Amino acid sequence: MSFPRFKLRAILSLAFCLSLRASAGPTAEWRLIDPLTQRGWEHFYNNEFDEAVADFEKEVTTRPDDPEAWNHLAQGVLYLEMDRNGALESQLVTGNNPFLRRAKLEISPEDKTRFLNALAKATSLSQAQLEKDPKNIQALYALSVVQGLRSNYLFLVEKAWVDALKAASSARKFSNKILEIDPTFVDTNIVQGLDNYIVGSLPVYMRALGFVAGVHGDREAGIKELQMVADRGILSKWDARILLAAIYRRERRSQDAIPLVKGLAERFPRNYLFPLELVQMYSDVGNKDAALATLADVERKRKDAMAGYKRLPEEKILYLRGNVLFWYDDFGAALTNLQQATSNVENLDLGTAQLAWFRQGQTLDLLNRHQEAIPAYQQAAKISTQSDIGNEAKGYISNPYHRKVNRLPTEKHG
């Protein structure tokens, strides 16, 4: 799927992966510090969100007047809920993502209140600082983060697309003010780079909408800005690398994304999502052996109960192996893995469960076993009747799936 064909929601999925952060000392003196010097962020990037939130709770207790501490807590809470909903699977960013077209992200009333209160606290503290000094970069940066997190929330929880875009636009305005004060502040270019890329990918009629006014958009310029942050940034370099990997895959440049994701997997060894993403990227570029070898390594780590891998369900590995084998025409082995994955489908997040049933139906069709494929398609459609995958599955119930001729390697995802 190429970017010009994307619906607005699919384009937005990139925008709301953006997460900015900063650190301030006990005296609130602005310092550019790699977030990984803080234990909370080590937990965060390794998908250990309960531990991250606990650390951020301690941070706001220690520094209650620091707006960034409250932003950290808000982000930790939001991502904890996203993880519980299965929204942080690799396909959220780079795949054929049914999550974005499903129901709203379910967030507990307590965590919703905790998230919104943290944003309100960060906002009031930042505004108070700006009243004393309108050029306070720390306060401007904190407000940019607030708006970015609010965009995440509006997009994923409330499904308020336009309001989410407006919040993202506000984040960009604060970022612009920072660059006017200090053009060398590389990290804040992540906002400009992402905006350039996204707006440059929008259809012309959507660029004319008021909330993207003043941003003409340039995909290649946006990629270069993100690369600059990835190379020279301090606060946002890890986010820039994740975003670049996502963009490269959407641009059918998985070969460029592979070294980025390999580096992330090495730096955050307890985050199994990065190697799982590599499996799909290797498949994209036609390297079946590397895809299956990476998956075998993930399976070994799970069996050895390595840190971070113990909570990875075996069914996820079975689905991914079946998916790779499906695209490389090994239909018998693909079907075995997919059937094993759906035999305990309750262990899968909803997005992967739907894809496992969907791919099982397609595999059976390619084996000329359509009557057996129908129940699989019905299960896929049942999981989400509103998603693209669900609608496609319903279509295959009466019209069996046929493999397209000369399919592109990048169609091997999802």
Wavefront OBJ file of the C-alpha trace (Angstrom):
o trace
v 0.000 0.000 0.000
v 1.592 3.254 -1.049
v 1.196 6.462 0.903
v -0.845 8.475 -1.631
v -3.612 5.893 -1.285
v -3.724 6.059 2.500
v -6.829 7.240 4.257
v -6.434 10.079 6.734
v -6.502 7.640 9.640
v -3.626 5.590 8.271
v -1.509 8.700 7.748
v -2.246 9.848 11.268
v -0.926 6.594 12.694
v 2.570 7.918 12.135
v 1.870 11.281 13.716
v 0.702 9.798 16.969
v 3.678 7.543 17.448
v 5.567 10.757 18.206
v 6.752 11.064 21.784
v 8.999 13.840 23.040
v 10.724 14.067 26.369
v 13.246 16.086 28.277
v 14.961 16.162 31.630
v 15.300 18.923 34.154
v 17.502 19.094 37.186
v 16.276 19.648 40.735
v 16.493 23.401 40.232
v 14.493 23.153 36.992
v 17.607 24.185 35.053
v 17.169 23.093 31.437
v 19.473 20.273 30.465
v 19.619 18.171 27.334
v 20.074 14.676 28.667
v 19.559 11.369 26.929
v 16.333 10.079 28.504
v 17.954 6.676 28.931
v 19.935 8.052 31.864
v 16.621 7.690 33.731
v 15.489 4.247 34.794
v 11.899 5.079 33.895
v 12.762 5.545 30.244
v 14.846 2.363 30.154
v 11.721 0.555 31.305
v 9.570 2.526 28.867
v 11.567 1.645 25.746
v 11.739 -1.973 26.844
v 7.914 -2.060 27.044
v 7.944 -2.433 30.825
v 5.229 0.120 31.385
v 4.143 -0.815 34.899
v 7.708 -0.261 36.070
v 8.030 2.924 33.997
v 4.863 4.425 35.488
v 6.049 3.555 39.006
v 9.306 5.422 38.345
v 7.467 8.407 36.881
v 5.203 8.511 39.930
v 8.318 8.834 42.076
v 9.578 11.565 39.739
v 6.509 13.785 40.191
v 6.795 13.284 43.940
v 10.427 14.398 43.844
v 9.895 17.265 41.377
v 6.231 18.308 41.648
v 6.912 21.714 40.078
v 8.564 20.316 36.933
v 6.083 20.165 34.014
v 8.163 17.544 32.222
v 7.869 15.166 35.176
v 4.089 15.331 34.781
v 4.442 14.783 31.033
v 6.514 11.686 31.721
v 3.780 10.308 33.950
v 1.081 11.101 31.387
v 3.000 9.355 28.639
v 3.723 6.336 30.795
v 0.053 5.952 31.701
v -1.116 6.307 28.095
v 1.354 3.755 26.760
v 0.548 1.365 29.589
v -3.066 1.394 28.447
v -2.038 1.074 24.802
v 0.031 -1.977 25.678
v -2.869 -3.548 27.572
v -5.051 -3.045 24.508
v -2.531 -4.663 22.171
v -2.021 -1.310 20.446
v 1.769 -1.393 20.567
v 2.173 -4.399 18.324
v 4.539 -3.639 15.456
v 1.672 -3.344 12.988
v 0.464 -0.189 14.739
v 3.278 1.646 13.039
v 4.261 -0.255 9.963
v 1.721 -2.826 8.964
v -1.763 -3.272 7.632
v -3.164 -2.057 10.895
v -6.692 -3.072 11.900
v -6.316 -1.492 15.331
v -6.757 1.999 13.946
v -10.057 0.989 12.400
v -11.435 -0.803 15.443
v -13.323 0.572 18.398
v -11.822 3.160 20.707
v -8.922 2.221 22.905
v -10.347 1.134 26.243
v -8.805 3.044 29.131
v -9.857 2.654 32.754
v -11.619 5.667 34.324
v -8.848 5.894 36.933
v -6.060 6.002 34.358
v -8.020 8.387 32.148
v -8.284 10.787 35.084
v -4.637 10.285 35.982
v -3.561 10.988 32.389
v -5.680 14.116 31.941
v -4.745 15.481 35.371
v -1.049 15.045 34.588
v -1.461 16.971 31.317
v -3.369 19.726 33.098
v -0.631 19.985 35.712
v 2.098 20.140 33.070
v 0.162 22.828 31.220
v -0.432 25.068 34.237
v 3.199 24.798 35.389
v 4.507 25.600 31.901
v 2.189 28.574 31.460
v 3.286 29.943 34.822
v 6.912 29.743 33.696
v 6.109 31.498 30.414
v 4.411 34.356 32.258
v 7.752 35.041 33.920
v 9.819 34.419 30.789
v 8.084 34.118 27.372
v 11.301 32.643 25.930
v 11.569 29.831 28.433
v 12.497 26.939 26.150
v 11.805 24.305 28.770
v 8.234 25.546 29.202
v 7.654 25.779 25.443
v 9.021 22.289 24.971
v 6.817 20.940 27.747
v 3.740 22.479 26.101
v 4.737 20.921 22.784
v 4.871 17.560 24.532
v 1.475 18.177 26.170
v -0.098 18.783 22.780
v 1.597 15.731 21.292
v 0.288 13.520 24.080
v -3.147 15.089 23.783
v -3.082 14.196 20.082
v -2.306 10.598 20.972
v -5.203 10.526 23.403
v -7.731 12.197 21.091
v -6.729 9.949 18.206
v -6.577 6.598 19.982
v -9.084 6.978 22.813
v -11.661 9.497 21.638
v -11.256 8.834 17.892
v -11.550 12.594 17.419
v -9.539 12.907 14.218
v -9.861 16.658 13.613
v -9.269 17.616 17.244
v -6.236 15.349 17.267
v -4.831 17.106 14.199
v -5.431 20.489 15.800
v -3.516 19.412 18.885
v -0.678 18.198 16.669
v -0.706 21.585 14.952
v -0.392 23.290 18.347
v 2.613 21.090 19.113
v 4.228 22.312 15.898
v 3.580 25.972 16.794
v 5.347 25.589 20.136
v 8.186 23.826 18.370
v 8.466 26.692 15.877
v 8.773 29.169 18.754
v 11.615 27.120 20.219
v 13.512 27.156 16.916
v 13.044 30.927 16.652
v 14.742 31.270 20.028
v 17.381 28.595 19.497
v 17.800 27.312 15.906
v 20.401 24.797 17.132
v 17.888 22.880 19.232
v 17.948 19.830 16.963
v 15.524 17.661 18.931
v 12.485 19.816 18.288
v 12.941 19.285 14.529
v 11.249 15.932 15.003
v 7.924 17.791 14.979
v 8.756 19.729 11.818
v 10.133 16.657 10.094
v 7.079 14.579 10.839
v 4.740 17.380 9.782
v 6.641 17.848 6.528
v 6.414 14.160 5.754
v 2.756 13.703 6.668
v 1.449 16.861 4.996
v 3.556 16.103 1.937
v 1.769 12.739 1.758
v -1.756 14.157 2.012
v -3.997 14.586 -1.045
v -4.184 18.188 -2.249
v -7.735 18.702 -0.972
v -6.669 17.741 2.547
v -3.684 20.090 2.502
v -6.149 22.925 2.009
v -7.761 22.244 5.388
v -7.184 24.926 7.969
v -5.277 22.854 10.508
v -2.386 22.192 8.122
v -2.236 25.783 6.887
v 1.289 27.120 6.599
v 2.832 23.666 6.194
v 3.347 22.887 2.516
v 4.782 19.467 3.114
v 7.780 17.752 1.590
v 8.236 14.048 2.150
v 11.947 13.905 1.403
v 12.651 17.041 3.449
v 10.720 15.511 6.323
v 12.798 12.335 6.150
v 16.013 14.380 6.160
v 14.875 16.320 9.239
v 14.051 13.107 11.072
v 17.420 11.677 10.055
v 19.096 14.772 11.499
v 17.346 14.216 14.839
v 18.206 10.507 14.731
v 21.884 11.337 14.161
v 22.392 14.465 16.260
v 19.475 14.668 18.676
v 19.640 13.961 22.390
v 16.113 14.047 23.750
v 14.269 12.601 20.761
v 16.822 10.517 18.885
v 15.253 7.186 19.808
v 11.803 8.329 18.704
v 13.258 9.673 15.462
v 14.839 6.307 14.718
v 11.583 4.482 15.359
v 9.681 6.922 13.146
v 12.262 6.646 10.366
v 11.993 2.875 10.406
v 8.202 3.161 10.135
v 8.420 5.664 7.287
v 11.004 3.661 5.361
v 8.774 0.627 5.430
v 5.776 2.624 4.273
v 7.962 4.018 1.492
v 8.851 0.455 0.476
v 12.384 1.009 1.693
v 12.552 -1.815 4.211
v 16.227 -2.334 3.412
v 16.920 1.129 4.829
v 14.791 0.387 7.897
v 16.525 -2.884 8.796
v 19.729 -1.381 10.265
v 17.681 1.093 12.300
v 15.523 -1.628 13.815
v 18.508 -3.897 14.404
v 20.142 -1.064 16.358
v 16.977 -0.526 18.389
v 16.719 -4.246 19.114
v 20.307 -4.296 20.368
v 19.826 -1.197 22.520
v 16.536 -2.403 24.019
v 17.042 -6.164 24.302
v 13.955 -6.740 26.451
v 11.586 -5.269 23.831
v 10.523 -8.189 21.650
v 8.592 -5.940 19.257
v 11.773 -4.827 17.493
v 12.941 -8.309 16.450
v 9.367 -9.175 15.467
v 9.410 -6.108 13.240
v 12.668 -7.344 11.715
v 10.947 -10.604 10.796
v 8.461 -8.705 8.651
v 11.101 -6.407 7.172
v 13.311 -9.302 6.109
v 10.259 -10.830 4.508
v 9.581 -7.537 2.726
v 12.979 -7.578 1.032
v 12.779 -11.221 0.018
v 15.074 -12.659 2.683
v 13.008 -15.595 3.905
v 15.941 -17.281 5.666
v 16.765 -14.173 7.736
v 13.092 -13.724 8.628
v 12.733 -17.293 9.878
v 16.118 -17.229 11.643
v 15.161 -14.047 13.503
v 11.869 -15.601 14.501
v 13.644 -18.747 15.690
v 15.891 -16.579 17.876
v 12.826 -14.885 19.372
v 11.292 -18.300 20.037
v 14.483 -19.450 21.773
v 14.508 -16.373 24.012
v 10.888 -17.003 24.919
v 11.546 -20.640 25.797
v 14.563 -19.585 27.869
v 12.284 -17.102 29.703
v 14.631 -14.224 28.939
v 13.677 -10.864 30.418
v 10.920 -9.226 28.394
v 10.115 -12.361 26.409
v 8.209 -14.295 29.043
v 4.982 -12.446 28.276
v 5.250 -12.964 24.513
v 2.541 -15.509 23.620
v 3.646 -18.522 21.606
v 0.649 -17.933 19.345
v 2.160 -14.644 18.154
v 5.269 -16.494 16.975
v 3.139 -19.154 15.278
v 1.144 -16.480 13.448
v 4.254 -14.677 12.224
v 5.887 -17.889 11.021
v 2.700 -18.860 9.233
v 2.513 -15.408 7.685
v 6.071 -15.582 6.321
v 5.546 -19.086 4.952
v 2.257 -17.980 3.368
v 4.000 -15.297 1.339
v 6.713 -17.720 0.260
v 4.172 -20.258 -1.019
v 4.810 -22.912 1.630
v 1.088 -23.291 2.192
v 1.084 -26.603 4.062
v 3.502 -25.418 6.737
v 1.824 -22.005 6.822
v -1.551 -23.591 7.515
v -0.157 -25.734 10.336
v 1.268 -22.672 12.102
v -1.818 -20.548 11.558
v -4.143 -23.255 12.842
v -1.988 -23.672 15.936
v -2.081 -19.899 16.474
v -5.887 -19.781 16.315
v -6.326 -22.891 18.474
v -5.582 -20.610 21.454
v -6.662 -17.367 19.864
v -7.573 -15.832 23.220
v -3.841 -15.436 23.869
v -3.497 -13.024 20.945
v -4.275 -9.319 20.781
v -7.336 -8.660 18.640
v -5.404 -7.325 15.660
v -3.181 -10.380 15.407
v -6.109 -12.720 16.076
v -8.035 -11.221 13.195
v -5.055 -11.482 10.861
v -4.402 -15.084 11.894
v -7.959 -16.126 10.986
v -7.844 -14.037 7.802
v -4.536 -15.496 6.645
v -5.752 -18.997 7.497
v -8.729 -18.501 5.218
v -6.520 -17.256 2.392
v -4.160 -20.195 2.801
v -7.035 -22.673 2.622
v -8.302 -20.933 -0.513
v -4.889 -21.288 -2.144
v -5.045 -24.997 -1.267
v -8.440 -25.156 -3.010
v -10.263 -25.848 0.266
v -12.751 -22.998 0.199
v -15.452 -24.603 2.317
v -12.901 -24.899 5.137
v -11.826 -21.300 4.542
v -15.302 -19.869 5.109
v -15.364 -20.341 8.918
v -11.914 -18.706 9.164
v -13.118 -15.668 7.219
v -16.226 -15.529 9.397
v -14.082 -15.464 12.526
v -11.909 -12.691 11.064
v -14.952 -10.604 10.173
v -16.536 -11.235 13.575
v -13.580 -9.743 15.441
v -14.064 -6.377 13.763
v -16.853 -5.755 11.300
v -15.681 -2.177 10.701
v -12.048 -2.864 9.843
v -10.582 -3.178 6.357
v -9.509 -6.739 7.136
v -12.982 -7.605 8.400
v -14.623 -6.218 5.268
v -12.158 -8.009 3.024
v -12.733 -11.268 4.880
v -16.494 -10.974 4.333
v -15.868 -10.556 0.616
v -13.831 -13.756 0.413
v -16.664 -15.794 1.929
v -18.495 -15.723 -1.404
v -15.519 -14.992 -3.677
v -12.457 -17.149 -2.850
v -9.089 -15.470 -2.482
v -6.653 -15.696 -5.401
v -2.994 -14.724 -5.223
v -2.121 -11.644 -7.235
v 0.485 -12.033 -9.932
v 3.765 -10.068 -9.600
v 3.023 -8.951 -6.044
v 5.509 -6.568 -4.511
v 7.804 -7.743 -1.680
v 6.367 -5.011 0.562
v 2.966 -6.647 0.280
v 4.304 -9.408 2.490
v 3.477 -7.561 5.701
v 0.456 -7.852 7.946
l 1 2 3 4 5 6 7 8 9 10 11 12 13 14 15 16 17 18 19 20 21 22 23 24 25 26 27 28 29 30 31 32 33 34 35 36 37 38 39 40 41 42 43 44 45 46 47 48 49 50 51 52 53 54 55 56 57 58 59 60 61 62 63 64 65 66 67 68 69 70 71 72 73 74 75 76 77 78 79 80 81 82 83 84 85 86 87 88 89 90 91 92 93 94 95 96 97 98 99 100 101 102 103 104 105 106 107 108 109 110 111 112 113 114 115 116 117 118 119 120 121 122 123 124 125 126 127 128 129 130 131 132 133 134 135 136 137 138 139 140 141 142 143 144 145 146 147 148 149 150 151 152 153 154 155 156 157 158 159 160 161 162 163 164 165 166 167 168 169 170 171 172 173 174 175 176 177 178 179 180 181 182 183 184 185 186 187 188 189 190 191 192 193 194 195 196 197 198 199 200 201 202 203 204 205 206 207 208 209 210 211 212 213 214 215 216 217 218 219 220 221 222 223 224 225 226 227 228 229 230 231 232 233 234 235 236 237 238 239 240 241 242 243 244 245 246 247 248 249 250 251 252 253 254 255 256 257 258 259 260 261 262 263 264 265 266 267 268 269 270 271 272 273 274 275 276 277 278 279 280 281 282 283 284 285 286 287 288 289 290 291 292 293 294 295 296 297 298 299 300 301 302 303 304 305 306 307 308 309 310 311 312 313 314 315 316 317 318 319 320 321 322 323 324 325 326 327 328 329 330 331 332 333 334 335 336 337 338 339 340 341 342 343 344 345 346 347 348 349 350 351 352 353 354 355 356 357 358 359 360 361 362 363 364 365 366 367 368 369 370 371 372 373 374 375 376 377 378 379 380 381 382 383 384 385 386 387 388 389 390 391 392 393 394 395 396 397 398 399 400 401 402 403 404 405 406 407 408 409 410 411 412 413 414
